[in-house]
């Protein structure tokens, strides 16, 4: 199964530009975020950018953030492990994760287990747009 996941990850990585935020459309990403807001909100300490659910972590400031690091949010062990191994969210990791979160985390961490996010993004190009949107609403993010 690992070769299949590795092949899928490689295919996704090759299909996306190195800086997906540059190729993505933030306005389209804002629209695509409708499918994310059932579980996620985007809010700074001072402003709610998009009110959503609280099942998933707040995505404000996601670009460059260490995986599994929002205080007081209960992440899966796999996501915490990814962060402990040094994963900081960038366009490529974000796109790979959205395709199949649990499989991607298993491959990335070398561990086996289950992630909490069960949603899988249907269209790979939506990952570029979503990333561009999150970069556009994040503080001083470089989008890398």
Beta strands, then each sheet from edge to edge (+ up, - down):
strand 1: 42-43
strand 2: 48-50
sheet 1: 1+ 2-
end
